[in-house]
């Protein structure tokens, strides 16, 4: 896929139907999300609004005017000591998986999170067999730092969560302002 055909921008409220449809597919057919019932559009709108209200990025990727993926960063944990650490989430339309869209989204997400002063990004990848997500994160500088084994159960099997981490900006080499 030519990189100039994919554009990444901040999401808008009118993107919610496409975002909800993309996520619905992954909830019903994949193990990247441990949800088993897809949230409706109102819930997806509420979740997006909460992230934006925290001043965090919620992005979409467009291809020929259609939303084909989305990514966002949210708080890793809510306690104040974690305030410089975020967790990423990325979902791609099933017809466009493996075409580099995730790389565009995650790259821009990392840039925006660095710009707002965050220091660490955590990727919590559902299912240790989710090799495409693990490879994507590795290609952008994430390191595997651990796993929680058999903590989810979906589609009749136990699922792991793989933890990956990447420093943002100066990481832990300076004290935040």
Buried (B, 14 or more C-beta within 10 A) or exposed (E): EEEEEBBBEEBEEEBBEBBBBBBBBBBEEBBBBBBEEBBEEEEBBEBBEEBBEEEBBBBBBBBEEEBBBBBBBBBBEEEEEBBBBBBBBBBBBEEBBEBBBBBBBBBBBBEBBBEEEBBBBBBBBBBBEBEBBBEBBBEBEBEBEEBEEEEBEBEEEEBBBBBBBBBBBEEEEEEEE
